């Protein structure tokens, strides 16, 4: 089995100007090589048959992706409209500024099959393509953001995968994201 970093994920996980809320202590090439030479701690099913989540113990100093919202830090939440790349429509997002999360215990690597990536117009020369990574305290998936679920349901033309919205999964995601937010340095 082979794994490659997709052009979609590369700037999000390994930006040109390094940030404290992305993968730390390795290059994109080293990250990809590690995944191809180390077995995951466990493999989780993703939100669709073409998606798998490979859970690795964090070998870097990468910090957790999310921080719980409390009365003490609520004033540090920010919102804005952003697109993940220039081909997508901006959506409303929120994040903390001035809050730092603890070191993640696990890296949950989000993989799409080569067939799905080809369907989405991003063919790869491997079995699996990295489309994202979740940095967590527990070896489990953090629920996909509700707006990402909606984008996926809109289809490939709008930057999604074409997977219909799962109402129960959406409600679980809302419950998580109502009390947690990403952070930015």
N, C-alpha and C positions, 0 to 999 in steps of 0.2 A: 504494500500500500504506500502511495506517495502523497505528500501534502505540499501545497505551494501557497504562498501569500498572494492574495488577489490584489489587483490595482485599486479596488474599492477599499480594502482594509488597510493597505500600506500607509496612506497618509493619516489615517485615524489612529493607528497603533504606533507608527514610527514617523511623526511629523518632521519636516525639515529642520524646524527649530524645536529641539526637545522640550517637553513640558512634564511637569511633575505628576500629571494624571494619566500618563501613557506608560507603555512597557519600558522598564528601566534596565540598565546594566547590560544590554546586548543590542546588536544591530538587527535589522530585519532578516538578514541572511543567517545570523547566528540563531535567531528565534526559529526560523524555518528548519534549520539543520537539527536543532534540538528536538523538535517535534517528529522529525523523520528518523531519529536514532534512539528515542526513549518512548517506552510504552506508557500510555496514560494510566493514571491511578484507577480511573473507571471511565466508562463511556455511557452517556445519557442520550436518550432519544430527544430530538429537538421537536419543534412545533409542527414539523411535516416530515414525511418519509425521507426526503432528500437532505435533511438537516441532522447532524450529530454534534454532540458536545463532548469534547475530550477534556477530562479533568486532570490537571497536573498539579503536583505540589509546587508552590512558587519557588523557583530557583533564583529569583531576582529580588530587588528591593521595591518592586511595584506595589503601590498602595491600593486599598479597596476602592472600587469604583463609586460606591454610594456611601452616604452619611445619613443617619437618622435625623429627621427634622424634630427639633425640640423648641421649647419656648425660649431657651437661651441662644439658639442660633437662627431662629426663623427670620430675624431682621437681616441676615446675610444672604438670603435667597434673592436671586435675580432671574428675570425672564427676558426673552427676546425671540424673534423669529429667525430661524436658521435653516439652511439646507445642508445636507451632508456632502454634497458636491454641486457643481454648477448646473447639472442636468435635472436636479430635483427642485420641487417647489419648497420654499421655506415653510416651516411649521413652528408652532409655539413650543419652546423648551424652557426649562428652568434649571438652575444650578446654584451651588454655593460659591461664594468668593470669600477668601479669608478664613476658610475652614480646611483643615488637613485631616485626611483619614488615616487610619492605622495601616501598617503593612498588610497586604493580602496574604492569606495562607495558601490560596489556590488560584490558579489561572484556569478558567473554563474557556477553552478555545472553541469557537463556533465554526463549524465546517459545513459547506454545501457540496453536494456531489458534482462531479464534472458535468453530468447530463443537465442538472439544473442550471449551472452557470452558463452552459452553452445556450440553453433556452432563454436566459436573461441577456444574451448577447455578450457574455464575458467568458469565452472559451478558455480553458486551461490545459496544460500538458501535464496532468497529474490525475489521481483518482479523486482527490478532495482539495477544495480551496478554502483557505481561511477567509471568513468574511467579518470576523470580529473576535473579541476576547473580553470576557468578564473577569474582573479581579475581585475575589470574594474572601470572606472569612471562613465560610463553610464550603464543602465540596459539592455544592449544588448550584443550579441555575438561579440567577436573579431574574424575576419575571421581565419579559420583553416590555418595553415602554408601550403604553396604549397607542400612542401615535404611530409607532412602528408597526403595530398590528394593523392599524387602519391603512397605512401606506401599503403593506403587503397585500391587503384585500383589494386595493385599487388596481393592482396588477403591475406587470413589468414596465409598461410605458410611464408609470409614475414612480419608478424606483423600487417597487415592491416585488414580491415573488408570485403573486396570483393566488395565494392561499386564502380561502374565505375566512372571515372573522369568526372565531370561536368565542361565543358570548361568555361562557364560564371562565375561560382563560383570560378574557378581557377584564372581567370583574375582579379576578384574583390579582391581575396586574394593577388595576386601579387601587385596590386595597394596599398593595405594597408601595406604589409610587405616591400615594397621598401622604405617606409618612416617611419617605426617603427621597433624596435627590442626589444627583451627581455633584461633583465639586471640580473647581478649576483653581489652579494656583494663582 
